Amino acid sequence: MKRVLVDMDEVIADTTSGMITWYKDNFVGNIDYPKMLEGQSLVKGFPEEHQKIVRQQLFEPGFFRNLPVMPNSIEVINEMNKRYELFIVSAATEFPNSLKEKFDWLEEHFPFLNWQQVVLCGTKKIMHGDIMIDDHARHLTHFNGKAYLFSAPHNLNENHFERIKDWQHAAEIFLK
């Protein structure tokens, strides 16, 4: 059975939408969506005077716990879990509050996964498997298997990896 490693943020958890919703609920300012699409950091799309506050939100309790789920990810991951040795892998230790929040988020939205299928780490260089799906090329560069870049606003100019545009596309690749 092939081992598939799936990232969380911007792959199954919609971090961009979560941050935009939080920002609109708390601030008045124009979000520069084209800047988000230029391959820059998500933070670069927010007004310059708010960028430090937006980045700080990643460290605040509750942010990762309340993120929206990527469309169709629950159904596709559920089916993939039946066909593959599947692990959810997140380089989460940069944001200490996220460890418990990500685990709780997974239990709520992906209850068919068990605790042994969750890897919260500092670097994905230690991960081995047959397939990895991630939104950051830096995590895929050192991977020893087949690497797929999951489309996200910050990686649209990246062209070094085969791309998965959304979970419907992932279903076409992995569930045929």
Backbone torsions as a table, in degrees:
resi	resn	phi	psi	omega
1	MET	NA	131.8	180.0
2	LYS	-73.4	141.8	177.5
3	ARG	-93.3	124.8	179.9
4	VAL	-117.3	128.4	178.3
5	LEU	-108.0	126.5	-176.8
6	VAL	-122.1	126.9	176.9
7	ASP	-72.5	166.1	178.7
8	MET	-99.1	-71.2	-171.4
9	ASP	-64.2	127.1	-178.7
10	GLU	70.0	8.2	175.2
11	VAL	-118.6	-57.1	173.6
12	ILE	-112.5	-21.3	176.7
13	ALA	-109.8	127.5	-175.5
14	ASP	-86.5	81.2	-177.9
15	THR	-64.4	-40.1	-179.4
16	THR	-60.9	-50.7	179.1
17	SER	-61.8	-39.6	178.4
18	GLY	-61.0	-43.1	-179.9
19	MET	-69.2	-40.8	179.6
20	ILE	-64.1	-43.6	178.5
21	THR	-61.7	-46.9	178.2
22	TRP	-58.2	-44.5	-178.0
23	TYR	-63.4	-47.7	-179.0
24	LYS	-64.0	-31.2	178.0
25	ASP	-73.3	-21.4	-172.6
26	ASN	-118.3	-15.1	-174.8
27	PHE	-140.2	160.8	170.8
28	VAL	-112.3	122.5	-179.6
29	GLY	174.5	152.1	-179.0
30	ASN	-84.8	132.6	175.3
31	ILE	-91.4	130.1	-179.1
32	ASP	-93.1	88.0	-177.4
33	TYR	-61.2	-39.9	176.5
34	PRO	-57.7	-35.1	177.5
35	LYS	-64.4	-35.1	176.7
36	MET	-66.1	-29.3	-176.8
37	LEU	-89.3	-2.1	-178.9
38	GLU	-85.6	7.6	-179.4
39	GLY	85.7	9.5	178.8
40	GLN	-85.7	175.7	174.9
41	SER	-62.7	146.7	175.8
42	LEU	-50.6	-39.3	-176.5
43	VAL	-61.2	-31.6	-176.6
44	LYS	-63.6	-17.5	179.3
45	GLY	-81.2	-8.7	-179.6
46	PHE	-95.5	156.9	178.8
47	PRO	-52.6	140.2	-174.5
48	GLU	-53.8	-38.4	-178.2
49	GLU	-69.2	-13.5	-179.9
50	HIS	-109.6	-2.3	-173.2
51	GLN	-62.0	-38.9	178.4
52	LYS	-66.5	-39.1	179.3
53	ILE	-66.7	-40.5	179.3
54	VAL	-64.1	-45.7	178.4
55	ARG	-61.4	-40.4	-179.7
56	GLN	-62.1	-29.2	-178.9
57	GLN	-58.1	-29.2	178.2
58	LEU	-63.7	-19.4	-179.7
59	PHE	-99.3	-4.8	-174.7
60	GLU	-84.3	141.6	176.6
61	PRO	-58.6	136.9	175.7
62	GLY	96.9	-19.8	-175.8
63	PHE	-61.2	-54.1	-176.3
64	PHE	-72.4	-25.7	-178.5
65	ARG	-69.0	-26.7	-172.0
66	ASN	-109.3	17.9	-179.0
67	LEU	-71.5	146.2	173.8
68	PRO	-69.1	157.2	177.7
69	VAL	-89.4	139.3	176.4
70	MET	-63.4	136.6	-179.7
71	PRO	-53.7	135.1	176.2
72	ASN	69.6	-1.5	-176.5
73	SER	-68.3	-36.8	-178.5
74	ILE	-62.1	-48.8	-177.7
75	GLU	-64.5	-44.2	-177.5
76	VAL	-70.2	-43.9	178.0
77	ILE	-62.1	-39.0	178.0
78	ASN	-59.0	-45.7	179.1
79	GLU	-69.0	-41.0	178.1
80	MET	-61.6	-36.8	-179.6
81	ASN	-61.3	-26.6	178.7
82	LYS	-80.4	-20.5	-173.6
83	ARG	-110.7	-16.6	-174.7
84	TYR	-131.6	161.2	167.4
85	GLU	-83.0	101.1	-168.1
86	LEU	-106.3	135.9	175.7
87	PHE	-131.6	139.4	171.0
88	ILE	-94.5	124.8	-174.6
89	VAL	-126.4	124.6	-179.9
90	SER	-134.5	130.2	173.0
91	ALA	-79.2	79.5	-167.0
92	ALA	-98.6	-15.5	-170.5
93	THR	-70.5	-13.8	174.0
94	GLU	-61.5	-30.6	-178.7
95	PHE	-118.1	87.4	-171.7
96	PRO	-53.5	-36.7	178.6
97	ASN	-63.9	-24.7	-175.0
98	SER	-70.2	-21.3	-175.1
99	LEU	-58.2	-57.6	179.3
100	LYS	-68.3	-40.5	-177.5
101	GLU	-63.1	-41.2	179.2
102	LYS	-67.2	-41.6	178.0
103	PHE	-61.8	-46.3	178.9
104	ASP	-63.8	-39.3	178.5
105	TRP	-60.9	-44.9	178.5
106	LEU	-63.5	-43.5	178.2
107	GLU	-59.5	-37.7	179.8
108	GLU	-71.6	-48.8	-171.3
109	HIS	-92.7	-24.0	-177.8
110	PHE	-128.7	58.4	-173.3
111	PRO	-64.9	-14.9	179.2
112	PHE	-77.3	-11.5	175.3
113	LEU	-88.9	145.5	177.6
114	ASN	-103.5	168.0	-174.7
115	TRP	-60.1	-25.9	180.0
116	GLN	-74.5	-10.2	179.5
117	GLN	-96.9	8.5	-177.6
118	VAL	-114.1	123.3	178.1
119	VAL	-121.7	111.0	176.5
120	LEU	-108.3	116.2	-170.0
121	CYS	-137.7	-178.8	177.0
122	GLY	-97.0	-32.7	178.2
123	THR	-141.2	143.3	178.9
124	LYS	-90.1	1.2	177.0
125	LYS	-60.4	-23.6	-178.5
126	ILE	-82.0	-9.4	-173.2
127	MET	-83.1	140.4	176.7
128	HIS	-130.9	142.9	178.3
129	GLY	-179.5	-171.8	179.9
130	ASP	-92.1	-34.1	-174.5
131	ILE	-141.3	138.8	172.4
132	MET	-130.6	135.1	175.7
133	ILE	-116.1	119.1	-176.3
134	ASP	-149.3	155.9	178.6
135	ASP	-94.2	-6.1	179.8
136	HIS	-114.2	122.2	178.2
137	ALA	-59.6	-31.9	-178.6
138	ARG	-61.5	-27.8	177.9
139	HIS	-81.0	-24.5	-177.5
140	LEU	-86.6	-24.8	-174.6
141	THR	-56.6	-39.9	-176.4
142	HIS	-95.6	1.6	-176.1
143	PHE	-73.8	139.0	-175.0
144	ASN	-88.7	-5.8	-179.0
145	GLY	-111.7	-158.0	178.3
146	LYS	-76.2	125.1	-176.3
147	ALA	-108.2	132.1	175.4
148	TYR	-120.6	130.7	176.2
149	LEU	-93.2	119.4	178.5
150	PHE	-83.6	125.3	-175.4
151	SER	-61.1	131.0	177.8
152	ALA	-147.3	159.1	-178.0
153	PRO	-52.3	-37.3	-175.6
154	HIS	-79.8	-7.8	-175.2
155	ASN	-120.8	13.8	-174.3
156	LEU	-65.5	-19.3	177.7
157	ASN	-94.3	-2.7	179.4
158	GLU	-77.9	132.2	-177.9
159	ASN	-135.2	23.6	-178.3
160	HIS	-93.5	-5.2	-177.0
161	PHE	-135.1	153.9	173.3
162	GLU	-63.5	139.7	-171.4
163	ARG	-106.2	143.5	168.8
164	ILE	-112.6	119.4	-173.3
165	LYS	-81.4	-27.5	178.7
166	ASP	-169.3	-177.5	-176.0
167	TRP	-75.0	-22.6	172.6
168	GLN	-65.6	-42.6	177.4
169	HIS	-63.4	-41.3	177.4
170	ALA	-59.9	-39.5	178.6
171	ALA	-61.3	-39.6	178.7
172	GLU	-63.2	-35.5	-179.2
173	ILE	-77.6	-47.2	-168.9
174	PHE	-101.0	-14.4	-175.8
175	LEU	-119.0	20.3	-179.6
176	LYS	-73.2	NA	NA
